[in-house]
């Protein structure tokens, strides 16, 4: 039996706000006021064992 664990890492996506990445900034500018990419995108730590 395979066991799988998923752990959200919300700070990972939020930390991307500090990057000087043009595609990220372009996407962030199109979001409604008060929202951020972390509201739509999640980073996960995935662990699986067999």
Predicted model as a PDB file, atoms N, CA, C, CB and O in Angstrom, pLDDT in the B-factor column:
MODEL        1                                                                  
ATOM      1  N   UNK A   1       0.838  -1.171   0.000  1.00 70.00           N  
ATOM      2  CA  UNK A   1       0.000   0.000   0.000  1.00 70.00           C  
ATOM      3  C   UNK A   1       0.890   1.244   0.000  1.00 70.00           C  
ATOM      4  CB  UNK A   1      -0.957  -0.008   1.215  1.00 70.00           C  
ATOM      5  O   UNK A   1       1.873   1.307   0.738  1.00 70.00           O  
ATOM      6  N   UNK A   2       0.551   2.214  -0.814  1.00 75.00           N  
ATOM      7  CA  UNK A   2       1.301   3.456  -0.889  1.00 75.00           C  
ATOM      8  C   UNK A   2       0.649   4.499  -0.003  1.00 75.00           C  
ATOM      9  CB  UNK A   2       1.392   3.956  -2.340  1.00 75.00           C  
ATOM     10  O   UNK A   2      -0.567   4.689  -0.041  1.00 75.00           O  
ATOM     11  N   UNK A   3       1.460   5.170   0.792  1.00 88.00           N  
ATOM     12  CA  UNK A   3       0.974   6.252   1.636  1.00 88.00           C  
ATOM     13  C   UNK A   3       1.467   7.564   1.047  1.00 88.00           C  
ATOM     14  CB  UNK A   3       1.449   6.082   3.115  1.00 88.00           C  
ATOM     15  O   UNK A   3       2.615   7.681   0.618  1.00 88.00           O  
ATOM     16  N   UNK A   4       0.588   8.535   1.034  1.00 90.00           N  
ATOM     17  CA  UNK A   4       0.926   9.833   0.452  1.00 90.00           C  
ATOM     18  C   UNK A   4       0.518  10.929   1.424  1.00 90.00           C  
ATOM     19  CB  UNK A   4       0.232  10.030  -0.929  1.00 90.00           C  
ATOM     20  O   UNK A   4      -0.556  10.866   2.022  1.00 90.00           O  
ATOM     21  N   UNK A   5       1.358  11.916   1.579  1.00 93.00           N  
ATOM     22  CA  UNK A   5       1.052  13.069   2.428  1.00 93.00           C  
ATOM     23  C   UNK A   5       1.253  14.342   1.623  1.00 93.00           C  
ATOM     24  CB  UNK A   5       1.940  13.079   3.708  1.00 93.00           C  
ATOM     25  O   UNK A   5       2.258  14.505   0.931  1.00 93.00           O  
ATOM     26  N   UNK A   6       0.285  15.238   1.723  1.00 92.00           N  
ATOM     27  CA  UNK A   6       0.365  16.538   1.064  1.00 92.00           C  
ATOM     28  C   UNK A   6       0.382  17.622   2.136  1.00 92.00           C  
ATOM     29  CB  UNK A   6      -0.826  16.746   0.071  1.00 92.00           C  
ATOM     30  O   UNK A   6      -0.488  17.651   3.007  1.00 92.00           O  
ATOM     31  N   UNK A   7       1.358  18.502   2.074  1.00 92.00           N  
ATOM     32  CA  UNK A   7       1.463  19.587   3.045  1.00 92.00           C  
ATOM     33  C   UNK A   7       1.541  20.912   2.293  1.00 92.00           C  
ATOM     34  CB  UNK A   7       2.706  19.397   3.971  1.00 92.00           C  
ATOM     35  O   UNK A   7       2.517  21.158   1.585  1.00 92.00           O  
ATOM     36  N   UNK A   8       0.526  21.774   2.434  1.00 89.00           N  
ATOM     37  CA  UNK A   8       0.562  23.076   1.775  1.00 89.00           C  
ATOM     38  C   UNK A   8       1.731  23.924   2.276  1.00 89.00           C  
ATOM     39  CB  UNK A   8      -0.755  23.818   1.998  1.00 89.00           C  
ATOM     40  O   UNK A   8       2.096  23.874   3.450  1.00 89.00           O  
ATOM     41  N   UNK A   9       2.306  24.699   1.361  1.00 89.00           N  
ATOM     42  CA  UNK A   9       3.405  25.602   1.700  1.00 89.00           C  
ATOM     43  C   UNK A   9       3.040  27.008   1.202  1.00 89.00           C  
ATOM     44  CB  UNK A   9       4.768  25.108   1.069  1.00 89.00           C  
ATOM     45  O   UNK A   9       3.607  27.472   0.212  1.00 89.00           O  
ATOM     46  N   UNK A  10       2.102  27.692   1.872  1.00 80.00           N  
ATOM     47  CA  UNK A  10       1.624  28.988   1.383  1.00 80.00           C  
ATOM     48  C   UNK A  10       2.712  30.052   1.311  1.00 80.00           C  
ATOM     49  CB  UNK A  10       0.516  29.478   2.261  1.00 80.00           C  
ATOM     50  O   UNK A  10       2.646  30.933   0.453  1.00 80.00           O  
ATOM     51  N   UNK A  11       3.703  29.995   2.184  1.00 86.00           N  
ATOM     52  CA  UNK A  11       4.751  31.010   2.164  1.00 86.00           C  
ATOM     53  C   UNK A  11       5.616  30.934   0.914  1.00 86.00           C  
ATOM     54  CB  UNK A  11       5.618  30.874   3.386  1.00 86.00           C  
ATOM     55  O   UNK A  11       6.200  31.936   0.500  1.00 86.00           O  
ATOM     56  N   UNK A  12       5.701  29.777   0.321  1.00 86.00           N  
ATOM     57  CA  UNK A  12       6.518  29.612  -0.887  1.00 86.00           C  
ATOM     58  C   UNK A  12       6.011  30.514  -2.009  1.00 86.00           C  
ATOM     59  CB  UNK A  12       6.514  28.139  -1.347  1.00 86.00           C  
ATOM     60  O   UNK A  12       6.797  31.211  -2.649  1.00 86.00           O  
ATOM     61  N   UNK A  13       4.709  30.503  -2.247  1.00 83.00           N  
ATOM     62  CA  UNK A  13       4.131  31.334  -3.303  1.00 83.00           C  
ATOM     63  C   UNK A  13       4.197  32.812  -2.904  1.00 83.00           C  
ATOM     64  CB  UNK A  13       2.665  30.913  -3.589  1.00 83.00           C  
ATOM     65  O   UNK A  13       4.479  33.668  -3.743  1.00 83.00           O  
ATOM     66  N   UNK A  14       3.942  33.108  -1.648  1.00 83.00           N  
ATOM     67  CA  UNK A  14       3.994  34.510  -1.188  1.00 83.00           C  
ATOM     68  C   UNK A  14       5.406  35.080  -1.314  1.00 83.00           C  
ATOM     69  CB  UNK A  14       3.515  34.615   0.277  1.00 83.00           C  
ATOM     70  O   UNK A  14       5.567  36.266  -1.604  1.00 83.00           O  
ATOM     71  N   UNK A  15       6.416  34.263  -1.101  1.00 84.00           N  
ATOM     72  CA  UNK A  15       7.801  34.732  -1.222  1.00 84.00           C  
ATOM     73  C   UNK A  15       8.140  35.118  -2.653  1.00 84.00           C  
ATOM     74  CB  UNK A  15       8.767  33.659  -0.736  1.00 84.00           C  
ATOM     75  O   UNK A  15       9.057  35.909  -2.876  1.00 84.00           O  
ATOM     76  N   UNK A  16       7.422  34.578  -3.617  1.00 81.00           N  
ATOM     77  CA  UNK A  16       7.675  34.907  -5.019  1.00 81.00           C  
ATOM     78  C   UNK A  16       7.352  36.364  -5.324  1.00 81.00           C  
ATOM     79  CB  UNK A  16       6.861  33.998  -5.928  1.00 81.00           C  
ATOM     80  O   UNK A  16       7.813  36.901  -6.331  1.00 81.00           O  
ATOM     81  N   UNK A  17       6.570  37.007  -4.471  1.00 79.00           N  
ATOM     82  CA  UNK A  17       6.228  38.418  -4.688  1.00 79.00           C  
ATOM     83  C   UNK A  17       7.476  39.294  -4.694  1.00 79.00           C  
ATOM     84  CB  UNK A  17       5.252  38.905  -3.609  1.00 79.00           C  
ATOM     85  O   UNK A  17       7.491  40.348  -5.329  1.00 79.00           O  
ATOM     86  N   UNK A  18       8.510  38.868  -3.996  1.00 80.00           N  
ATOM     87  CA  UNK A  18       9.740  39.650  -3.903  1.00 80.00           C  
ATOM     88  C   UNK A  18      10.685  39.427  -5.083  1.00 80.00           C  
ATOM     89  CB  UNK A  18      10.454  39.317  -2.621  1.00 80.00           C  
ATOM     90  O   UNK A  18      11.674  40.145  -5.231  1.00 80.00           O  
ATOM     91  N   UNK A  19      10.386  38.445  -5.913  1.00 81.00           N  
ATOM     92  CA  UNK A  19      11.231  38.178  -7.070  1.00 81.00           C  
ATOM     93  C   UNK A  19      11.009  39.254  -8.125  1.00 81.00           C  
ATOM     94  CB  UNK A  19      10.940  36.775  -7.652  1.00 81.00           C  
ATOM     95  O   UNK A  19       9.910  39.795  -8.251  1.00 81.00           O  
ATOM     96  N   UNK A  20      12.032  39.551  -8.860  1.00 82.00           N  
ATOM     97  CA  UNK A  20      11.919  40.495  -9.963  1.00 82.00           C  
ATOM     98  C   UNK A  20      11.661  39.689 -11.241  1.00 82.00           C  
ATOM     99  CB  UNK A  20      13.216  41.386 -10.095  1.00 82.00           C  
ATOM    100  O   UNK A  20      12.482  39.667 -12.157  1.00 82.00           O  
ATOM    101  N   UNK A  21      10.497  39.028 -11.276  1.00 85.00           N  
ATOM    102  CA  UNK A  21      10.138  38.138 -12.373  1.00 85.00           C  
ATOM    103  C   UNK A  21       9.023  38.780 -13.197  1.00 85.00           C  
ATOM    104  CB  UNK A  21       9.700  36.744 -11.838  1.00 85.00           C  
ATOM    105  O   UNK A  21       7.895  38.881 -12.713  1.00 85.00           O  
ATOM    106  N   UNK A  22       9.303  39.215 -14.427  1.00 90.00           N  
ATOM    107  CA  UNK A  22       8.293  39.909 -15.230  1.00 90.00           C  
ATOM    108  C   UNK A  22       6.975  39.148 -15.402  1.00 90.00           C  
ATOM    109  CB  UNK A  22       8.858  40.199 -16.575  1.00 90.00           C  
ATOM    110  O   UNK A  22       5.920  39.764 -15.246  1.00 90.00           O  
ATOM    111  N   UNK A  23       6.969  37.841 -15.714  1.00 87.00           N  
ATOM    112  CA  UNK A  23       5.670  37.157 -15.844  1.00 87.00           C  
ATOM    113  C   UNK A  23       4.865  37.171 -14.536  1.00 87.00           C  
ATOM    114  CB  UNK A  23       5.888  35.710 -16.295  1.00 87.00           C  
ATOM    115  O   UNK A  23       3.647  37.350 -14.558  1.00 87.00           O  
ATOM    116  N   UNK A  24       5.540  36.985 -13.411  1.00 85.00           N  
ATOM    117  CA  UNK A  24       4.845  37.010 -12.123  1.00 85.00           C  
ATOM    118  C   UNK A  24       4.217  38.388 -11.897  1.00 85.00           C  
ATOM    119  CB  UNK A  24       5.821  36.660 -10.965  1.00 85.00           C  
ATOM    120  O   UNK A  24       3.050  38.489 -11.520  1.00 85.00           O  
ATOM    121  N   UNK A  25       4.986  39.430 -12.125  1.00 87.00           N  
ATOM    122  CA  UNK A  25       4.480  40.796 -11.913  1.00 87.00           C  
ATOM    123  C   UNK A  25       3.311  41.108 -12.851  1.00 87.00           C  
ATOM    124  CB  UNK A  25       5.609  41.825 -12.123  1.00 87.00           C  
ATOM    125  O   UNK A  25       2.342  41.751 -12.446  1.00 87.00           O  
ATOM    126  N   UNK A  26       3.402  40.658 -14.090  1.00 90.00           N  
ATOM    127  CA  UNK A  26       2.335  40.900 -15.053  1.00 90.00           C  
ATOM    128  C   UNK A  26       1.035  40.221 -14.605  1.00 90.00           C  
ATOM    129  CB  UNK A  26       2.749  40.396 -16.449  1.00 90.00           C  
ATOM    130  O   UNK A  26      -0.041  40.814 -14.683  1.00 90.00           O  
ATOM    131  N   UNK A  27       1.143  38.999 -14.145  1.00 89.00           N  
ATOM    132  CA  UNK A  27      -0.041  38.287 -13.654  1.00 89.00           C  
ATOM    133  C   UNK A  27      -0.594  38.976 -12.417  1.00 89.00           C  
ATOM    134  CB  UNK A  27       0.297  36.815 -13.338  1.00 89.00           C  
ATOM    135  O   UNK A  27      -1.804  39.178 -12.311  1.00 89.00           O  
ATOM    136  N   UNK A  28       0.275  39.339 -11.482  1.00 87.00           N  
ATOM    137  CA  UNK A  28      -0.155  39.976 -10.239  1.00 87.00           C  
ATOM    138  C   UNK A  28      -0.899  41.283 -10.513  1.00 87.00           C  
ATOM    139  CB  UNK A  28       1.051  40.238  -9.334  1.00 87.00           C  
ATOM    140  O   UNK A  28      -1.843  41.618  -9.798  1.00 87.00           O  
ATOM    141  N   UNK A  29      -0.487  42.014 -11.531  1.00 90.00           N  
ATOM    142  CA  UNK A  29      -1.136  43.290 -11.856  1.00 90.00           C  
ATOM    143  C   UNK A  29      -2.543  43.114 -12.407  1.00 90.00           C  
ATOM    144  CB  UNK A  29      -0.301  44.052 -12.854  1.00 90.00           C  
ATOM    145  O   UNK A  29      -3.341  44.051 -12.358  1.00 90.00           O  
ATOM    146  N   UNK A  30      -2.866  41.942 -12.930  1.00 94.00           N  
ATOM    147  CA  UNK A  30      -4.194  41.722 -13.507  1.00 94.00           C  
ATOM    148  C   UNK A  30      -5.206  41.215 -12.482  1.00 94.00           C  
ATOM    149  CB  UNK A  30      -4.100  40.738 -14.651  1.00 94.00           C  
ATOM    150  O   UNK A  30      -6.396  41.125 -12.782  1.00 94.00           O  
ATOM    151  N   UNK A  31      -4.746  40.886 -11.286  1.00 93.00           N  
ATOM    152  CA  UNK A  31      -5.648  40.366 -10.252  1.00 93.00           C  
ATOM    153  C   UNK A  31      -6.506  41.497  -9.664  1.00 93.00           C  
ATOM    154  CB  UNK A  31      -4.838  39.668  -9.128  1.00 93.00           C  
ATOM    155  O   UNK A  31      -6.091  42.656  -9.655  1.00 93.00           O  
ATOM    156  N   UNK A  32      -7.693  41.153  -9.180  1.00 95.00           N  
ATOM    157  CA  UNK A  32      -8.519  42.161  -8.520  1.00 95.00           C  
ATOM    158  C   UNK A  32      -7.784  42.748  -7.310  1.00 95.00           C  
ATOM    159  CB  UNK A  32      -9.871  41.551  -8.086  1.00 95.00           C  
ATOM    160  O   UNK A  32      -6.953  42.078  -6.696  1.00 95.00           O  
ATOM    161  N   UNK A  33      -8.093  43.986  -6.980  1.00 94.00           N  
ATOM    162  CA  UNK A  33      -7.446  44.666  -5.868  1.00 94.00           C  
ATOM    163  C   UNK A  33      -7.648  43.873  -4.574  1.00 94.00           C  
ATOM    164  CB  UNK A  33      -7.997  46.099  -5.718  1.00 94.00           C  
ATOM    165  O   UNK A  33      -8.751  43.411  -4.284  1.00 94.00           O  
ATOM    166  N   UNK A  34      -6.585  43.724  -3.813  1.00 93.00           N  
ATOM    167  CA  UNK A  34      -6.644  43.010  -2.551  1.00 93.00           C  
ATOM    168  C   UNK A  34      -6.401  41.515  -2.667  1.00 93.00           C  
ATOM    169  CB  UNK A  34      -7.957  43.238  -1.923  1.00 93.00           C  
ATOM    170  O   UNK A  34      -6.370  40.817  -1.654  1.00 93.00           O  
ATOM    171  N   UNK A  35      -6.228  41.008  -3.887  1.00 93.00           N  
ATOM    172  CA  UNK A  35      -5.957  39.589  -4.077  1.00 93.00           C  
ATOM    173  C   UNK A  35      -4.514  39.402  -4.525  1.00 93.00           C  
ATOM    174  CB  UNK A  35      -6.934  38.974  -5.106  1.00 93.00           C  
ATOM    175  O   UNK A  35      -3.894  40.310  -5.079  1.00 93.00           O  
ATOM    176  N   UNK A  36      -4.001  38.220  -4.278  1.00 88.00           N  
ATOM    177  CA  UNK A  36      -2.635  37.901  -4.670  1.00 88.00           C  
ATOM    178  C   UNK A  36      -2.603  36.518  -5.304  1.00 88.00           C  
ATOM    179  CB  UNK A  36      -1.677  37.971  -3.455  1.00 88.00           C  
ATOM    180  O   UNK A  36      -3.562  35.752  -5.205  1.00 88.00           O  
ATOM    181  N   UNK A  37      -1.498  36.213  -5.950  1.00 88.00           N  
ATOM    182  CA  UNK A  37      -1.387  34.938  -6.645  1.00 88.00           C  
ATOM    183  C   UNK A  37      -1.570  33.771  -5.678  1.00 88.00           C  
ATOM    184  CB  UNK A  37      -0.034  34.833  -7.350  1.00 88.00           C  
ATOM    185  O   UNK A  37      -2.100  32.729  -6.063  1.00 88.00           O  
ATOM    186  N   UNK A  38      -1.139  33.932  -4.429  1.00 87.00           N  
ATOM    187  CA  UNK A  38      -1.284  32.858  -3.437  1.00 87.00           C  
ATOM    188  C   UNK A  38      -2.749  32.516  -3.172  1.00 87.00           C  
ATOM    189  CB  UNK A  38      -0.607  33.259  -2.129  1.00 87.00           C  
ATOM    190  O   UNK A  38      -3.036  31.463  -2.602  1.00 87.00           O  
ATOM    191  N   UNK A  39      -3.682  33.384  -3.574  1.00 89.00           N  
ATOM    192  CA  UNK A  39      -5.104  33.073  -3.447  1.00 89.00           C  
ATOM    193  C   UNK A  39      -5.546  32.048  -4.489  1.00 89.00           C  
ATOM    194  CB  UNK A  39      -5.938  34.346  -3.580  1.00 89.00           C  
ATOM    195  O   UNK A  39      -6.601  31.432  -4.345  1.00 89.00           O  
ATOM    196  N   UNK A  40      -4.746  31.865  -5.534  1.00 89.00           N  
ATOM    197  CA  UNK A  40      -5.102  30.988  -6.648  1.00 89.00           C  
ATOM    198  C   UNK A  40      -4.137  29.822  -6.857  1.00 89.00           C  
ATOM    199  CB  UNK A  40      -5.174  31.791  -7.904  1.00 89.00           C  
ATOM    200  O   UNK A  40      -4.517  28.788  -7.408  1.00 89.00           O  
ATOM    201  N   UNK A  41      -2.897  29.987  -6.419  1.00 87.00           N  
ATOM    202  CA  UNK A  41      -1.857  28.993  -6.670  1.00 87.00           C  
ATOM    203  C   UNK A  41      -1.336  28.480  -5.338  1.00 87.00           C  
ATOM    204  CB  UNK A  41      -0.701  29.590  -7.524  1.00 87.00           C  
ATOM    205  O   UNK A  41      -1.158  29.249  -4.394  1.00 87.00           O  
ATOM    206  N   UNK A  42      -1.094  27.189  -5.267  1.00 87.00           N  
ATOM    207  CA  UNK A  42      -0.568  26.607  -4.027  1.00 87.00           C  
ATOM    208  C   UNK A  42       0.698  25.814  -4.350  1.00 87.00           C  
ATOM    209  CB  UNK A  42      -1.637  25.692  -3.334  1.00 87.00           C  
ATOM    210  O   UNK A  42       0.830  25.209  -5.414  1.00 87.00           O  
ATOM    211  N   UNK A  43       1.611  25.843  -3.397  1.00 90.00           N  
ATOM    212  CA  UNK A  43       2.786  25.002  -3.471  1.00 90.00           C  
ATOM    213  C   UNK A  43       2.615  23.900  -2.438  1.00 90.00           C  
ATOM    214  CB  UNK A  43       4.099  25.821  -3.232  1.00 90.00           C  
ATOM    215  O   UNK A  43       2.205  24.158  -1.306  1.00 90.00           O  
ATOM    216  N   UNK A  44       2.929  22.678  -2.828  1.00 91.00           N  
ATOM    217  CA  UNK A  44       2.758  21.541  -1.934  1.00 91.00           C  
ATOM    218  C   UNK A  44       4.057  20.790  -1.742  1.00 91.00           C  
ATOM    219  CB  UNK A  44       1.694  20.605  -2.466  1.00 91.00           C  
ATOM    220  O   UNK A  44       4.858  20.652  -2.667  1.00 91.00           O  
ATOM    221  N   UNK A  45       4.255  20.304  -0.522  1.00 92.00           N  
ATOM    222  CA  UNK A  45       5.299  19.318  -0.258  1.00 92.00           C  
ATOM    223  C   UNK A  45       4.594  17.971  -0.377  1.00 92.00           C  
ATOM    224  CB  UNK A  45       5.997  19.522   1.180  1.00 92.00           C  
ATOM    225  O   UNK A  45       3.628  17.708   0.338  1.00 92.00           O  
ATOM    226  N   UNK A  46       5.069  17.133  -1.267  1.00 93.00           N  
ATOM    227  CA  UNK A  46       4.440  15.834  -1.512  1.00 93.00           C  
ATOM    228  C   UNK A  46       5.407  14.745  -1.067  1.00 93.00           C  
ATOM    229  CB  UNK A  46       4.053  15.660  -3.023  1.00 93.00           C  
ATOM    230  O   UNK A  46       6.567  14.707  -1.476  1.00 93.00           O  
ATOM    231  N   UNK A  47       4.896  13.866  -0.220  1.00 92.00           N  
ATOM    232  CA  UNK A  47       5.703  12.753   0.262  1.00 92.00           C  
ATOM    233  C   UNK A  47       4.920  11.468   0.034  1.00 92.00           C  
ATOM    234  CB  UNK A  47       6.077  12.928   1.771  1.00 92.00           C  
ATOM    235  O   UNK A  47       3.765  11.353   0.444  1.00 92.00           O  
ATOM    236  N   UNK A  48       5.557  10.506  -0.621  1.00 90.00           N  
ATOM    237  CA  UNK A  48       4.914   9.214  -0.877  1.00 90.00           C  
ATOM    238  C   UNK A  48       5.861   8.099  -0.481  1.00 90.00           C  
ATOM    239  CB  UNK A  48       4.502   9.076  -2.368  1.00 90.00           C  
ATOM    240  O   UNK A  48       7.068   8.170  -0.713  1.00 90.00           O  
ATOM    241  N   UNK A  49       5.290   7.067   0.122  1.00 88.00           N  
ATOM    242  CA  UNK A  49       6.077   5.897   0.514  1.00 88.00           C  
ATOM    243  C   UNK A  49       5.348   4.644   0.096  1.00 88.00           C  
ATOM    244  CB  UNK A  49       6.348   5.885   2.034  1.00 88.00           C  
ATOM    245  O   UNK A  49       4.125   4.540   0.190  1.00 88.00           O  
ATOM    246  N   UNK A  50       6.115   3.723  -0.354  1.00 84.00           N  
ATOM    247  CA  UNK A  50       5.527   2.461  -0.790  1.00 84.00           C  
ATOM    248  C   UNK A  50       5.850   1.387   0.209  1.00 84.00           C  
ATOM    249  CB  UNK A  50       6.025   2.065  -2.183  1.00 84.00           C  
ATOM    250  O   UNK A  50       5.447   0.238   0.032  1.00 84.00           O  
TER     251      UNK A  50                                                      
ENDMDL                                                                          
END                                                                             
